[in-house]
Amino acid sequence: MKHLLFFLAFIFLICPSLSFSQDVIIKSLQTYKNNQEIQLPVIIFSKEYNDKLKIEFDVKANDPPNLIVVFKFCDRNWNPYKNYFLTNDGKDRGYNFNYSILPNSVNEANYHYKGEFPSKKDFVNFPFSGNWRFYITESNDTSKVYASGKFYIIYPEVVLNSFIITDKLEGTELFPTDLKNTFNVTTNFEIPNELFPGYINEVRIIENHKINYPIIINRDFNTLVRQYYWDANRKFTFTARDIKPNNEYRQLNFMNTNRFSSKNVSAQYDGIEYSRFFQQGDKDLNGGKILKHFNDSYANYLEVNFSFRSPEKNYGDIFLVGSFNDWTLSNAYKMNKDNDLYTYGLNLKRGIYDYQYVATVGNSKGVISYDWQILEGNSWDTINEYHIFLYYNEPDLGGYDRIIGYTLIESK
């Protein structure tokens, strides 16, 4: 009996993960490149750039879990490839997470994890230029996924010459007339001899951090607002004429601990928010967020209460989107309606977050769509970032979507 007890104690000592299971919750996930916390994670490898992917997050758990990150190469629609030649087997997992114990004042989480990839301590690499996803999992069971994210890897081959001009939507009857304001984004390029013109696929534009809502210009057809030109040799032009400039985002800013000392706070110090259609907002983070440093004793979590009064009582659903939910429209963020007052509550780490309200509107046929401008405004004075990606139908290795060109431009 003594031998059995000694054996069991030895097993628990060397394999603590076998001794119990625990609930693990990941909070405040951030993905960015280098030390640029508010930048879209576009990782460039070239003679001039050798970027690093940074992933960090808080963890709520009784004990520090043994976590890894699994990387998967994807098509342009973020579907991971199952082709063996594209799975990057053996170099697709990162174990280089450093963790710290959070200050005692942080009650909603216990640990902070941070990793940099690729690194000298890991065998991770990103051999393909294109869309990638990562999954935070248990080290001994990758089917247990606690969080995931998206990023781009770029091996640039083609120089993109892109520019923006102000424009108006033609053939539309919109009121207020500011809804007709658009940016016309044009991208010109010439491909080198080693690339085949027939494999040029499409240009995708990501506005700020709206990674789930790409503006797509496809070469298969031309419309009044999405246009493609090829000179039958090696020069191409892609144009999008219907990009709404929107407004500067609303912003949460709880960095001032004297002003926001309570755990329960309003999204805005004045309380209820209203439409900003005719009011230009202040400069924002272009959809990003900045969190209080995890070692700070004030890097705690707050109960944030959003209150928005609609301009009309018969408004439909209103959704909350922002850097706290990756700018994704979701029923989980549909606001609670009480006549013309909409409310919602979020648990957020102290920091600065861009956000906005999105309304649902219906047409005469009863079709519901989402309007990002009607409550926020649509002005040419807005400063946006536009990430422009050129996709190529790579025929090698069974075929995949390869990004061969990338550039970043601002609207002003």
WOKARA-V391095 format. One record per residue. N is the residue number from 1. RES is the residue in three letters. PSI is psi in whole degrees, -180 to 180 (none if undefined). BURIAL is + if it has 9 or more other C-alpha atoms within 8 Angstrom, else -. D_FIRST is the distance of its C-alpha to the first C-alpha in Angstrom with 1 decimal. Layout:
BEGIN
n = <N/N>
res = <RES/RES>
psi = <PSI/PSI>
burial = <BURIAL/BURIAL>
d_first = <D_FIRST/D_FIRST>
END
This chain:
BEGIN
n = <1/2/3/4/5/6/7/8/9/10/11/12/13/14/15/16/17/18/19/20/21/22/23/24/25/26/27/28/29/30/31/32/33/34/35/36/37/38/39/40/41/42/43/44/45/46/47/48/49/50/51/52/53/54/55/56/57/58/59/60/61/62/63/64/65/66/67/68/69/70/71/72/73/74/75/76/77/78/79/80/81/82/83/84/85/86/87/88/89/90/91/92/93/94/95/96/97/98/99/100/101/102/103/104/105/106/107/108/109/110/111/112/113/114/115/116/117/118/119/120/121/122/123/124/125/126/127/128/129/130/131/132/133/134/135/136/137/138/139/140/141/142/143/144/145/146/147/148/149/150/151/152/153/154/155/156/157/158/159/160/161/162/163/164/165/166/167/168/169/170/171/172/173/174/175/176/177/178/179/180/181/182/183/184/185/186/187/188/189/190/191/192/193/194/195/196/197/198/199/200/201/202/203/204/205/206/207/208/209/210/211/212/213/214/215/216/217/218/219/220/221/222/223/224/225/226/227/228/229/230/231/232/233/234/235/236/237/238/239/240/241/242/243/244/245/246/247/248/249/250/251/252/253/254/255/256/257/258/259/260/261/262/263/264/265/266/267/268/269/270/271/272/273/274/275/276/277/278/279/280/281/282/283/284/285/286/287/288/289/290/291/292/293/294/295/296/297/298/299/300/301/302/303/304/305/306/307/308/309/310/311/312/313/314/315/316/317/318/319/320/321/322/323/324/325/326/327/328/329/330/331/332/333/334/335/336/337/338/339/340/341/342/343/344/345/346/347/348/349/350/351/352/353/354/355/356/357/358/359/360/361/362/363/364/365/366/367/368/369/370/371/372/373/374/375/376/377/378/379/380/381/382/383/384/385/386/387/388/389/390/391/392/393/394/395/396/397/398/399/400/401/402/403/404/405/406/407/408/409/410/411/412>
res = <MET/LYS/HIS/LEU/LEU/PHE/PHE/LEU/ALA/PHE/ILE/PHE/LEU/ILE/CYS/PRO/SER/LEU/SER/PHE/SER/GLN/ASP/VAL/ILE/ILE/LYS/SER/LEU/GLN/THR/TYR/LYS/ASN/ASN/GLN/GLU/ILE/GLN/LEU/PRO/VAL/ILE/ILE/PHE/SER/LYS/GLU/TYR/ASN/ASP/LYS/LEU/LYS/ILE/GLU/PHE/ASP/VAL/LYS/ALA/ASN/ASP/PRO/PRO/ASN/LEU/ILE/VAL/VAL/PHE/LYS/PHE/CYS/ASP/ARG/ASN/TRP/ASN/PRO/TYR/LYS/ASN/TYR/PHE/LEU/THR/ASN/ASP/GLY/LYS/ASP/ARG/GLY/TYR/ASN/PHE/ASN/TYR/SER/ILE/LEU/PRO/ASN/SER/VAL/ASN/GLU/ALA/ASN/TYR/HIS/TYR/LYS/GLY/GLU/PHE/PRO/SER/LYS/LYS/ASP/PHE/VAL/ASN/PHE/PRO/PHE/SER/GLY/ASN/TRP/ARG/PHE/TYR/ILE/THR/GLU/SER/ASN/ASP/THR/SER/LYS/VAL/TYR/ALA/SER/GLY/LYS/PHE/TYR/ILE/ILE/TYR/PRO/GLU/VAL/VAL/LEU/ASN/SER/PHE/ILE/ILE/THR/ASP/LYS/LEU/GLU/GLY/THR/GLU/LEU/PHE/PRO/THR/ASP/LEU/LYS/ASN/THR/PHE/ASN/VAL/THR/THR/ASN/PHE/GLU/ILE/PRO/ASN/GLU/LEU/PHE/PRO/GLY/TYR/ILE/ASN/GLU/VAL/ARG/ILE/ILE/GLU/ASN/HIS/LYS/ILE/ASN/TYR/PRO/ILE/ILE/ILE/ASN/ARG/ASP/PHE/ASN/THR/LEU/VAL/ARG/GLN/TYR/TYR/TRP/ASP/ALA/ASN/ARG/LYS/PHE/THR/PHE/THR/ALA/ARG/ASP/ILE/LYS/PRO/ASN/ASN/GLU/TYR/ARG/GLN/LEU/ASN/PHE/MET/ASN/THR/ASN/ARG/PHE/SER/SER/LYS/ASN/VAL/SER/ALA/GLN/TYR/ASP/GLY/ILE/GLU/TYR/SER/ARG/PHE/PHE/GLN/GLN/GLY/ASP/LYS/ASP/LEU/ASN/GLY/GLY/LYS/ILE/LEU/LYS/HIS/PHE/ASN/ASP/SER/TYR/ALA/ASN/TYR/LEU/GLU/VAL/ASN/PHE/SER/PHE/ARG/SER/PRO/GLU/LYS/ASN/TYR/GLY/ASP/ILE/PHE/LEU/VAL/GLY/SER/PHE/ASN/ASP/TRP/THR/LEU/SER/ASN/ALA/TYR/LYS/MET/ASN/LYS/ASP/ASN/ASP/LEU/TYR/THR/TYR/GLY/LEU/ASN/LEU/LYS/ARG/GLY/ILE/TYR/ASP/TYR/GLN/TYR/VAL/ALA/THR/VAL/GLY/ASN/SER/LYS/GLY/VAL/ILE/SER/TYR/ASP/TRP/GLN/ILE/LEU/GLU/GLY/ASN/SER/TRP/ASP/THR/ILE/ASN/GLU/TYR/HIS/ILE/PHE/LEU/TYR/TYR/ASN/GLU/PRO/ASP/LEU/GLY/GLY/TYR/ASP/ARG/ILE/ILE/GLY/TYR/THR/LEU/ILE/GLU/SER/LYS>
psi = <-43/-40/-39/-45/-40/-40/-45/-42/-38/-42/-44/-32/-45/-20/70/-27/-18/-14/-25/161/154/157/133/125/126/134/153/48/132/137/123/175/144/-128/22/85/-31/4/145/136/83/105/119/132/115/-174/-31/-24/142/68/161/140/126/130/125/154/161/155/131/112/156/-39/155/115/155/98/148/171/132/127/138/131/140/164/-179/-14/16/23/120/139/141/-5/124/-36/-13/3/-12/42/134/-20/25/10/133/130/5/58/126/139/151/153/130/155/153/-23/-15/106/-22/-3/160/-30/158/128/144/136/155/131/143/161/168/-25/-15/164/17/138/167/87/-14/140/119/-154/137/151/155/154/126/119/172/144/-34/6/91/-3/-16/94/121/-25/162/166/176/149/169/142/130/122/92/135/-26/132/124/128/103/147/163/138/153/149/175/142/130/150/27/147/92/140/135/154/-18/-21/-16/-13/134/164/136/111/120/138/122/146/163/128/149/170/-29/-9/146/124/-32/-16/-2/124/-71/165/134/138/128/120/120/-114/18/65/-23/0/67/146/113/129/106/146/-7/-24/155/143/-178/-26/-17/116/145/139/139/134/13/12/-104/10/139/154/130/134/135/123/5/29/115/133/-21/-152/168/144/155/163/132/135/102/23/-29/102/-19/-39/-35/70/-20/155/-33/121/157/148/-40/143/-31/-7/-113/138/161/175/143/27/-40/20/116/130/167/166/137/-167/18/44/4/-173/153/123/149/138/137/-24/-11/135/-16/9/53/180/140/150/106/126/118/135/124/129/121/154/-18/147/-24/25/151/-150/147/135/150/126/153/-170/-13/-14/28/30/38/125/127/143/-25/-19/23/129/154/130/133/95/-114/8/129/134/157/149/141/146/111/145/143/129/-159/129/134/146/172/173/140/129/151/136/152/150/-174/-20/3/10/127/135/171/127/113/-9/-30/-29/-12/-26/168/82/142/-15/-9/136/112/156/139/115/122/124/134/121/145/133/86/121/-18/161/31/-4/134/165/115/133/121/-8/145/143/160/127/159/153/-9/none>
burial = <-/-/-/-/-/-/-/-/-/-/+/+/-/-/-/+/-/-/-/-/-/-/-/+/-/+/+/+/+/+/+/+/+/+/-/-/+/+/-/+/+/+/+/+/+/-/-/-/-/+/+/+/+/+/+/+/+/+/+/+/+/-/-/-/-/-/+/+/+/+/+/+/+/+/+/+/-/+/-/+/+/-/-/-/-/+/+/+/-/-/-/+/+/+/-/+/+/-/+/-/-/+/-/-/-/+/-/-/+/+/+/+/+/+/+/+/+/+/+/-/-/+/+/+/-/-/-/-/+/+/+/+/+/+/+/+/+/+/-/-/-/+/-/-/+/+/-/+/-/+/+/+/+/+/+/+/-/+/+/+/-/+/-/+/-/+/+/-/+/-/-/-/-/-/-/-/-/+/+/+/+/+/+/+/+/+/+/+/+/+/+/-/-/-/-/-/-/-/+/+/+/+/+/+/+/+/+/+/+/+/+/-/-/+/-/-/+/+/+/-/-/-/-/-/-/+/+/+/-/+/-/-/-/+/+/+/+/+/+/+/+/+/+/+/+/+/+/+/+/+/+/+/-/+/+/-/-/-/-/+/-/-/-/-/+/+/+/+/-/-/-/+/+/-/+/+/+/-/-/+/+/-/-/+/+/+/+/+/+/+/+/+/-/-/-/-/+/+/+/+/+/+/+/+/+/+/+/+/+/+/-/-/-/-/-/-/+/+/+/+/+/+/+/+/-/+/+/+/-/-/-/-/+/+/+/-/+/-/-/+/+/+/+/+/-/-/-/+/+/+/+/+/+/+/+/+/+/+/+/+/+/+/-/-/-/-/-/-/-/-/+/+/+/+/+/+/+/+/+/+/-/+/+/+/+/+/+/+/+/+/+/+/+/+/-/-/-/-/-/+/+/+/+/+/+/+/+/-/+/-/+/->
d_first = <0.0/3.8/5.4/5.1/6.3/8.6/9.9/10.8/12.4/14.3/15.5/16.9/18.5/20.4/21.1/22.0/24.1/21.2/19.6/22.5/26.0/29.0/32.7/35.0/38.7/41.2/44.4/47.6/47.4/50.1/51.4/54.2/55.6/55.6/56.0/58.3/56.4/59.0/59.9/59.1/56.5/59.0/57.6/60.4/60.0/63.4/65.3/65.8/62.4/58.8/57.2/53.5/51.7/50.0/47.4/46.0/44.5/42.5/39.0/37.6/33.8/31.1/30.0/32.1/31.7/31.9/35.3/37.7/41.2/42.4/46.1/48.2/51.9/54.0/57.4/60.0/58.7/55.2/53.7/51.1/52.2/50.0/52.0/49.7/52.4/52.3/48.6/48.4/45.0/43.0/45.0/44.6/41.6/41.6/38.6/40.7/40.0/40.0/38.7/39.6/38.5/41.4/43.0/41.8/45.1/44.1/42.3/42.4/40.5/37.9/38.5/41.3/41.1/43.9/44.5/47.5/48.2/49.0/47.7/47.0/43.3/43.2/44.5/46.1/49.7/52.2/54.5/56.5/59.1/58.7/56.5/52.8/49.9/46.6/43.4/40.7/37.3/33.6/32.9/30.5/32.4/36.2/36.8/35.9/39.2/39.7/43.3/46.0/49.4/52.5/54.4/57.1/57.2/60.7/62.2/65.9/68.5/71.3/73.0/73.5/76.6/76.1/78.2/78.6/81.8/82.3/83.4/84.1/82.9/85.9/86.9/84.7/85.7/83.1/83.5/83.0/84.5/82.0/79.6/81.8/80.9/78.9/78.0/79.2/76.7/78.0/76.3/78.2/76.9/77.8/75.3/75.3/76.4/72.9/72.1/73.6/75.5/74.5/70.8/71.5/69.7/69.9/69.9/67.4/67.9/65.2/66.7/64.7/61.1/61.8/59.8/59.4/63.1/64.9/68.6/69.2/72.4/72.3/74.9/75.2/77.6/79.8/80.4/82.5/79.5/77.3/79.4/78.9/81.4/81.4/84.3/83.6/82.6/79.8/80.5/78.8/79.1/76.8/77.8/76.3/79.0/77.1/74.5/74.7/74.5/72.9/72.7/70.7/67.3/66.5/64.0/61.3/61.1/58.7/58.6/60.7/58.1/60.8/62.4/59.2/57.1/55.8/52.9/55.2/58.2/61.0/61.4/64.8/65.7/68.7/66.6/68.1/69.0/72.0/73.5/74.5/76.7/79.7/77.8/76.6/73.2/72.3/70.7/67.2/64.3/65.3/62.3/59.7/57.5/56.6/53.5/52.9/50.9/47.2/47.0/49.7/48.6/51.1/49.6/48.4/48.8/51.8/52.7/55.9/58.4/61.1/64.3/67.1/70.4/72.0/75.8/76.3/74.7/74.5/72.3/69.5/65.9/65.2/62.2/60.7/60.0/59.3/57.3/54.3/54.1/55.6/58.9/57.8/59.4/56.8/56.7/53.8/56.5/59.3/60.6/60.9/64.6/66.5/70.2/71.1/68.1/65.0/61.7/58.3/55.4/53.1/50.2/51.3/50.4/53.2/55.7/58.8/59.0/61.9/62.2/64.8/65.6/66.4/68.5/68.6/72.2/73.8/76.9/79.6/77.6/74.5/72.5/70.1/69.6/68.1/70.5/69.3/72.8/74.3/72.4/72.1/75.3/76.5/78.4/79.4/78.6/74.9/73.1/70.5/68.7/68.9/66.5/68.3/66.4/68.1/66.2/66.9/66.0/64.3/64.6/62.2/58.5/59.2/61.0/59.9/61.4/62.1/63.5/66.3/67.9/67.1/69.0/68.8/71.9/72.7/75.2/77.1>
END
